[in-house]
Amino acid sequence: MTPPGDPVDPAAVAGEIDREIRALPAQRVQPIRAVRRAWSQRLRVAPPEAVAALAMALVDRQRWVAYELVYHHPGALDHLGVEEVERLGEGMADWGSVDAFGCTVSGPAWRRGRLPDAAVHRWAASPDRWWRRAALVSTVPLNLRSRGGTGDPERTLDICRRLAADGDDMVVKALSWALRELVVWDPEAVRGFLDDHHQVLAARVRREVRSKLETGRKHPARRAT
């Protein structure tokens, strides 16, 4: 195992991490995350550019682990630009990968000014459903306190407007999520969005976001029978 503080060979360390994860008796989130945490601790003093390069080398084998290594390093996110962020997103093909990408890489990078609005706008116009979902999920860290969000109605609603009429189920669910996270900061803006786009919004979005506005929950509590 690479000693802490030694120069990082991204390809070699990516191979070590991948082998360590594959050797686990159970491929479940908890033991895999334990491996990631141990490596995050070892890499804490590594240069940001080395951790970013490591994530690039690892992403095709252990995607969300690569994302979390970047997110939990003190400076790796601030080393990313559009090219690096989009390289980390290449090959996303399920909602879990997209949500990990949006919440730990693209959204935080966008919030920190490492990712320009134009890049997220481009994703929102993509023919690829996963990149369109990524555009919406990237708004979540702008608003989610546990991800460092402090509220950003302007950028959140801009992306939501671009995808309000999208009928793809993966995009619809992400649109509901994006709007629900903004409710905490600007409920009136969210109400206005629902009113303005009522005719094109999926029923799911209208139902879940109205419930969040009225009850604070995605779904209203069921009455006891």
C-alpha positions as a printed Julia matrix, in Angstrom:
225×3 Matrix{Float64}:
   0.0     0.0     0.0
   1.21    3.48   -0.86
   2.59    5.13    2.32
   0.93    8.44    3.25
   2.87   11.47    2.09
   4.58    9.62   -0.77
   4.2    10.96   -4.33
   0.94    9.68   -5.83
   1.06    7.62   -9.01
  -2.6     7.96  -10.08
  -2.74    4.79  -12.17
  -0.97    2.69   -9.54
  -3.08    3.96   -6.65
  -6.28    3.54   -8.68
  -5.26   -0.08   -9.24
  -4.62   -0.55   -5.52
  -8.0     0.86   -4.57
  -9.82   -1.19   -7.18
  -8.13   -4.42   -6.07
  -8.85   -3.68   -2.42
 -12.54   -3.12   -3.14
 -12.83   -6.21   -5.35
 -11.26   -8.31   -2.6
 -14.0    -7.39   -0.12
 -16.16  -10.37    0.85
 -19.31   -8.35    0.15
 -19.67   -5.64   -2.47
 -21.91   -3.42   -0.36
 -21.84    0.32    0.17
 -20.74    0.26    3.8
 -17.53   -1.8     3.4
 -16.67   -0.04    0.13
 -17.09    3.33    1.82
 -14.82    2.17    4.65
 -12.11    1.59    2.04
 -12.75    5.0     0.55
 -12.55    6.69    3.95
  -9.24    5.01    4.69
  -7.85    6.19    1.38
  -9.21    9.71    1.9
  -7.28    9.84    5.15
  -4.09    8.62    3.48
  -4.47   11.06    0.6
  -5.33   14.07    2.74
  -1.88   15.62    2.27
  -1.6    14.64   -1.4
  -1.57   17.49   -3.95
  -5.05   18.32   -5.31
  -3.98   17.69   -8.89
  -2.81   14.2    -7.94
  -6.16   13.32   -6.34
  -8.02   14.71   -9.35
  -5.84   12.57  -11.65
  -6.43    9.56   -9.41
 -10.19   10.04   -9.73
  -9.85   10.13  -13.53
  -7.91    6.88  -13.44
 -10.41    5.21  -11.11
 -13.77    6.45  -12.4
 -14.35    3.73  -14.99
 -13.8     1.02  -12.36
 -15.16    2.46   -9.1
 -17.23    5.45  -10.13
 -18.75    6.76   -6.9
 -15.56    6.01   -4.97
 -13.69    8.24   -7.41
 -16.24   11.0    -6.87
 -16.04   10.78   -3.09
 -12.23   10.84   -3.11
 -12.42   14.21   -4.88
 -15.21   15.54   -2.69
 -13.52   14.65    0.6
 -10.07   15.95   -0.31
  -9.3    19.47    1.0
  -8.43   20.93   -2.41
  -9.27   18.52   -5.22
 -12.61   20.11   -6.13
 -10.93   23.46   -6.59
  -8.55   21.88   -9.08
 -11.33   20.76  -11.42
 -12.4    22.61  -14.54
 -15.04   21.82  -17.16
 -12.89   19.25  -18.94
 -12.12   17.35  -15.73
 -15.71   17.46  -14.48
 -17.07   16.17  -17.78
 -14.45   13.44  -17.94
 -15.63   12.24  -14.53
 -19.2    12.2   -15.86
 -18.45   10.18  -18.99
 -20.22    6.84  -19.06
 -22.93    7.63  -16.51
 -25.75    5.21  -17.24
 -27.93    4.97  -14.14
 -29.54    7.31  -11.65
 -27.17    6.35   -8.82
 -24.1     7.35  -10.8
 -25.68   10.61  -11.9
 -26.78   11.52   -8.39
 -23.34   10.78   -6.95
 -21.78   12.88   -9.72
 -24.16   15.8    -9.23
 -23.97   15.84   -5.43
 -20.22   15.29   -4.97
 -18.57   16.61   -8.14
 -20.49   18.84  -10.55
 -22.8    20.58   -8.07
 -20.07   21.46   -5.55
 -17.72   22.49   -8.39
 -20.47   24.73   -9.81
 -21.16   26.27   -6.41
 -17.44   27.01   -5.97
 -17.21   28.73   -9.36
 -15.14   25.97  -10.97
 -17.93   25.11  -13.42
 -19.55   27.85  -15.53
 -23.3    28.12  -15.95
 -22.87   27.5   -19.68
 -21.65   23.95  -19.07
 -24.73   23.04  -17.04
 -26.96   24.69  -19.65
 -25.33   22.48  -22.28
 -26.05   19.38  -20.23
 -29.69   20.45  -19.9
 -29.94   20.51  -23.71
 -28.21   17.13  -24.17
 -29.95   14.29  -26.03
 -28.59   12.03  -23.26
 -31.13   11.62  -20.47
 -28.36   11.15  -17.89
 -26.68   14.46  -18.65
 -30.06   16.21  -18.49
 -30.65   14.62  -15.1
 -27.12   15.67  -14.08
 -27.97   19.3   -14.87
 -30.87   19.18  -12.42
 -29.06   17.2    -9.72
 -26.21   19.71   -9.91
 -28.59   22.3    -8.46
 -29.07   20.23   -5.3
 -25.73   21.2    -3.67
 -26.59   24.84   -4.33
 -29.5    24.47   -1.9
 -28.89   21.47    0.34
 -27.37   22.64    3.63
 -25.62   19.31    4.27
 -23.75   19.8     0.97
 -22.81   23.39    1.77
 -25.72   25.0    -0.06
 -26.88   28.46    0.93
 -29.76   28.84   -1.53
 -29.58   29.78   -5.21
 -33.07   30.36   -6.68
 -31.79   32.04   -9.84
 -29.57   29.24  -11.1
 -31.84   26.48   -9.81
 -34.96   27.79  -11.52
 -33.04   28.54  -14.71
 -32.19   24.85  -15.08
 -35.69   23.81  -14.01
 -37.24   26.03  -16.7
 -35.06   24.44  -19.36
 -36.34   20.98  -18.41
 -39.88   21.72  -17.21
 -41.49   19.98  -20.19
 -39.1    17.0   -20.32
 -41.14   13.81  -20.05
 -38.33   11.38  -19.33
 -39.01    9.73  -15.97
 -35.41   10.11  -14.77
 -35.53   13.83  -15.57
 -39.0    14.28  -14.05
 -37.84   12.79  -10.74
 -34.76   15.01  -10.69
 -36.86   18.09  -11.46
 -39.05   17.34   -8.44
 -35.95   16.91   -6.28
 -34.38   20.16   -7.45
 -37.53   22.15   -6.72
 -38.1    20.51   -3.34
 -34.59   21.44   -2.18
 -35.24   25.05   -3.14
 -38.47   25.19   -1.11
 -36.42   25.68    2.07
 -34.92   28.91    0.74
 -37.57   30.45   -1.47
 -41.02   28.81   -1.3
 -42.69   31.71   -3.11
 -40.37   31.37   -6.09
 -41.16   27.66   -6.24
 -44.91   28.34   -6.07
 -44.53   30.82   -8.9
 -42.63   28.26  -10.95
 -45.39   25.67  -10.46
 -48.05   28.2   -11.49
 -46.11   29.42  -14.54
 -45.34   25.9   -15.83
 -48.45   24.08  -14.69
 -49.45   23.06  -18.21
 -46.17   21.29  -19.03
 -45.05   19.9   -15.67
 -45.49   16.2   -15.0
 -48.2    15.39  -12.47
 -45.54   13.84  -10.23
 -43.64   17.12  -10.01
 -46.76   19.12   -9.23
 -47.89   16.64   -6.59
 -44.56   16.17   -4.79
 -43.53   19.82   -4.81
 -46.98   21.0    -3.67
 -46.78   18.48   -0.84
 -43.36   19.8     0.16
 -44.67   23.36    0.14
 -47.77   22.52    2.16
 -46.55   19.84    4.57
 -42.76   19.96    4.46
 -42.78   16.41    3.11
 -42.39   14.86   -0.32
 -45.52   12.81    0.36
 -48.24   13.79    2.85
 -48.43   11.6     5.94
 -51.05    8.89    5.67
 -53.98    9.09    8.05
 -54.39    6.25   10.5
 -57.3     3.95    9.71
